[in-house]
């Protein structure tokens, strides 16, 4: 009877030992991984809630990011088209555009231009303000203005030198 009790005790201890080893080898790592995954899901949910609550502000920020090119247009074509349209809207005449080359700038490209415009001071100031809001990053590196009188109306010329960072 004592031998049988010892045998049952040894079997019970062996089964318990196997269960403990299996828990350490299989179940516990899975539980730890499940807890870590749950934490990542909670963090992602918090980030999504933040984004959903700040959609308007994020939309304003996205406006300043360089836009992907569409319709086969190059960055040069898109930028020059935007500047030309804005100059026309402000009653400025774009009289000359000199590309100054381009160079890689991380994932983007930096292009240089020298542009001549004719029009009013108000038009020049408005053009400079509109350059700030373009999808490419525009840095004015040089500005020269000259004026002259033409039959009771002032006519002004501005030469802008700029660096443009975009795609």
TORKOL-4160 file (C-alpha; in steps of 0.2 Angstrom, whole numbers, padded with zeros to 4 digits, m for minus):
167
<pt num="1" X="0000" Y="0000" Z="0000"/>
<pt num="2" X="0014" Y="0012" Z="0004"/>
<pt num="3" X="0023" Y="0007" Z="m0012"/>
<pt num="4" X="0007" Y="0011" Z="m0022"/>
<pt num="5" X="0005" Y="0027" Z="m0013"/>
<pt num="6" X="0023" Y="0032" Z="m0017"/>
<pt num="7" X="0021" Y="0027" Z="m0035"/>
<pt num="8" X="0005" Y="0037" Z="m0037"/>
<pt num="9" X="0015" Y="0052" Z="m0028"/>
<pt num="10" X="0029" Y="0050" Z="m0040"/>
<pt num="11" X="0017" Y="0049" Z="m0055"/>
<pt num="12" X="0008" Y="0065" Z="m0049"/>
<pt num="13" X="0024" Y="0074" Z="m0046"/>
<pt num="14" X="0031" Y="0069" Z="m0064"/>
<pt num="15" X="0015" Y="0075" Z="m0072"/>
<pt num="16" X="0015" Y="0091" Z="m0062"/>
<pt num="17" X="0034" Y="0093" Z="m0067"/>
<pt num="18" X="0029" Y="0090" Z="m0086"/>
<pt num="19" X="0015" Y="0103" Z="m0084"/>
<pt num="20" X="0027" Y="0116" Z="m0076"/>
<pt num="21" X="0040" Y="0114" Z="m0090"/>
<pt num="22" X="0026" Y="0115" Z="m0104"/>
<pt num="23" X="0020" Y="0131" Z="m0096"/>
<pt num="24" X="0037" Y="0138" Z="m0095"/>
<pt num="25" X="0041" Y="0133" Z="m0113"/>
<pt num="26" X="0025" Y="0135" Z="m0122"/>
<pt num="27" X="0011" Y="0144" Z="m0113"/>
<pt num="28" X="0020" Y="0158" Z="m0104"/>
<pt num="29" X="0029" Y="0165" Z="m0120"/>
<pt num="30" X="0012" Y="0165" Z="m0129"/>
<pt num="31" X="0004" Y="0175" Z="m0114"/>
<pt num="32" X="0019" Y="0187" Z="m0114"/>
<pt num="33" X="0017" Y="0190" Z="m0133"/>
<pt num="34" X="m0002" Y="0192" Z="m0131"/>
<pt num="35" X="0000" Y="0205" Z="m0118"/>
<pt num="36" X="0013" Y="0214" Z="m0128"/>
<pt num="37" X="0002" Y="0214" Z="m0143"/>
<pt num="38" X="m0013" Y="0220" Z="m0133"/>
<pt num="39" X="m0002" Y="0235" Z="m0127"/>
<pt num="40" X="0003" Y="0239" Z="m0146"/>
<pt num="41" X="m0016" Y="0238" Z="m0150"/>
<pt num="42" X="m0020" Y="0250" Z="m0136"/>
<pt num="43" X="m0006" Y="0262" Z="m0142"/>
<pt num="44" X="m0013" Y="0262" Z="m0160"/>
<pt num="45" X="m0030" Y="0265" Z="m0154"/>
<pt num="46" X="m0024" Y="0280" Z="m0144"/>
<pt num="47" X="m0015" Y="0287" Z="m0159"/>
<pt num="48" X="m0030" Y="0285" Z="m0170"/>
<pt num="49" X="m0041" Y="0294" Z="m0157"/>
<pt num="50" X="m0029" Y="0308" Z="m0157"/>
<pt num="51" X="m0029" Y="0309" Z="m0176"/>
<pt num="52" X="m0047" Y="0308" Z="m0177"/>
<pt num="53" X="m0049" Y="0322" Z="m0165"/>
<pt num="54" X="m0036" Y="0333" Z="m0174"/>
<pt num="55" X="m0041" Y="0330" Z="m0192"/>
<pt num="56" X="m0043" Y="0349" Z="m0196"/>
<pt num="57" X="m0025" Y="0353" Z="m0190"/>
<pt num="58" X="m0017" Y="0338" Z="m0198"/>
<pt num="59" X="m0026" Y="0344" Z="m0215"/>
<pt num="60" X="m0017" Y="0361" Z="m0213"/>
<pt num="61" X="0000" Y="0352" Z="m0210"/>
<pt num="62" X="m0003" Y="0341" Z="m0225"/>
<pt num="63" X="m0005" Y="0356" Z="m0236"/>
<pt num="64" X="0013" Y="0360" Z="m0233"/>
<pt num="65" X="0020" Y="0343" Z="m0238"/>
<pt num="66" X="0027" Y="0341" Z="m0256"/>
<pt num="67" X="0013" Y="0333" Z="m0266"/>
<pt num="68" X="0016" Y="0318" Z="m0277"/>
<pt num="69" X="0017" Y="0321" Z="m0295"/>
<pt num="70" X="0002" Y="0317" Z="m0306"/>
<pt num="71" X="m0002" Y="0316" Z="m0324"/>
<pt num="72" X="0017" Y="0313" Z="m0329"/>
<pt num="73" X="0021" Y="0331" Z="m0323"/>
<pt num="74" X="0039" Y="0334" Z="m0317"/>
<pt num="75" X="0042" Y="0344" Z="m0301"/>
<pt num="76" X="0049" Y="0358" Z="m0313"/>
<pt num="77" X="0033" Y="0358" Z="m0323"/>
<pt num="78" X="0021" Y="0358" Z="m0308"/>
<pt num="79" X="0031" Y="0372" Z="m0299"/>
<pt num="80" X="0033" Y="0383" Z="m0314"/>
<pt num="81" X="0014" Y="0381" Z="m0318"/>
<pt num="82" X="0009" Y="0386" Z="m0301"/>
<pt num="83" X="0020" Y="0401" Z="m0301"/>
<pt num="84" X="0014" Y="0406" Z="m0318"/>
<pt num="85" X="m0004" Y="0404" Z="m0313"/>
<pt num="86" X="m0002" Y="0414" Z="m0297"/>
<pt num="87" X="0007" Y="0428" Z="m0306"/>
<pt num="88" X="m0006" Y="0429" Z="m0319"/>
<pt num="89" X="m0020" Y="0430" Z="m0305"/>
<pt num="90" X="m0010" Y="0444" Z="m0297"/>
<pt num="91" X="m0008" Y="0454" Z="m0314"/>
<pt num="92" X="0011" Y="0451" Z="m0314"/>
<pt num="93" X="0020" Y="0447" Z="m0330"/>
<pt num="94" X="0033" Y="0433" Z="m0329"/>
<pt num="95" X="0046" Y="0440" Z="m0342"/>
<pt num="96" X="0060" Y="0427" Z="m0339"/>
<pt num="97" X="0064" Y="0411" Z="m0331"/>
<pt num="98" X="0082" Y="0404" Z="m0329"/>
<pt num="99" X="0084" Y="0387" Z="m0321"/>
<pt num="100" X="0099" Y="0386" Z="m0311"/>
<pt num="101" X="0101" Y="0367" Z="m0310"/>
<pt num="102" X="0095" Y="0354" Z="m0297"/>
<pt num="103" X="0103" Y="0343" Z="m0285"/>
<pt num="104" X="0097" Y="0328" Z="m0274"/>
<pt num="105" X="0091" Y="0333" Z="m0257"/>
<pt num="106" X="0087" Y="0317" Z="m0247"/>
<pt num="107" X="0072" Y="0310" Z="m0254"/>
<pt num="108" X="0068" Y="0326" Z="m0263"/>
<pt num="109" X="0076" Y="0337" Z="m0276"/>
<pt num="110" X="0082" Y="0355" Z="m0274"/>
<pt num="111" X="0080" Y="0366" Z="m0289"/>
<pt num="112" X="0086" Y="0384" Z="m0292"/>
<pt num="113" X="0078" Y="0397" Z="m0302"/>
<pt num="114" X="0080" Y="0415" Z="m0307"/>
<pt num="115" X="0063" Y="0423" Z="m0312"/>
<pt num="116" X="0059" Y="0441" Z="m0318"/>
<pt num="117" X="0042" Y="0449" Z="m0315"/>
<pt num="118" X="0034" Y="0465" Z="m0320"/>
<pt num="119" X="0019" Y="0472" Z="m0311"/>
<pt num="120" X="0014" Y="0481" Z="m0295"/>
<pt num="121" X="0022" Y="0481" Z="m0277"/>
<pt num="122" X="0006" Y="0474" Z="m0271"/>
<pt num="123" X="0007" Y="0460" Z="m0284"/>
<pt num="124" X="0025" Y="0456" Z="m0279"/>
<pt num="125" X="0021" Y="0455" Z="m0260"/>
<pt num="126" X="0006" Y="0444" Z="m0264"/>
<pt num="127" X="0017" Y="0433" Z="m0275"/>
<pt num="128" X="0029" Y="0431" Z="m0261"/>
<pt num="129" X="0015" Y="0427" Z="m0248"/>
<pt num="130" X="0008" Y="0413" Z="m0260"/>
<pt num="131" X="0026" Y="0405" Z="m0262"/>
<pt num="132" X="0025" Y="0402" Z="m0243"/>
<pt num="133" X="0010" Y="0391" Z="m0245"/>
<pt num="134" X="0015" Y="0381" Z="m0260"/>
<pt num="135" X="0017" Y="0362" Z="m0258"/>
<pt num="136" X="0036" Y="0363" Z="m0262"/>
<pt num="137" X="0047" Y="0372" Z="m0250"/>
<pt num="138" X="0053" Y="0389" Z="m0257"/>
<pt num="139" X="0067" Y="0399" Z="m0251"/>
<pt num="140" X="0071" Y="0416" Z="m0258"/>
<pt num="141" X="0089" Y="0418" Z="m0260"/>
<pt num="142" X="0089" Y="0435" Z="m0269"/>
<pt num="143" X="0077" Y="0449" Z="m0273"/>
<pt num="144" X="0080" Y="0464" Z="m0283"/>
<pt num="145" X="0067" Y="0477" Z="m0287"/>
<pt num="146" X="0068" Y="0492" Z="m0299"/>
<pt num="147" X="0055" Y="0505" Z="m0304"/>
<pt num="148" X="0051" Y="0517" Z="m0318"/>
<pt num="149" X="0037" Y="0529" Z="m0323"/>
<pt num="150" X="0027" Y="0525" Z="m0339"/>
<pt num="151" X="0014" Y="0538" Z="m0344"/>
<pt num="152" X="0007" Y="0542" Z="m0326"/>
<pt num="153" X="0008" Y="0524" Z="m0321"/>
<pt num="154" X="0022" Y="0516" Z="m0311"/>
<pt num="155" X="0029" Y="0500" Z="m0318"/>
<pt num="156" X="0040" Y="0489" Z="m0307"/>
<pt num="157" X="0052" Y="0475" Z="m0310"/>
<pt num="158" X="0057" Y="0461" Z="m0298"/>
<pt num="159" X="0070" Y="0448" Z="m0300"/>
<pt num="160" X="0068" Y="0433" Z="m0288"/>
<pt num="161" X="0082" Y="0420" Z="m0285"/>
<pt num="162" X="0075" Y="0405" Z="m0276"/>
<pt num="163" X="0078" Y="0387" Z="m0271"/>
<pt num="164" X="0064" Y="0375" Z="m0272"/>
<pt num="165" X="0064" Y="0358" Z="m0263"/>
<pt num="166" X="0051" Y="0346" Z="m0269"/>
<pt num="167" X="0049" Y="0330" Z="m0278"/>
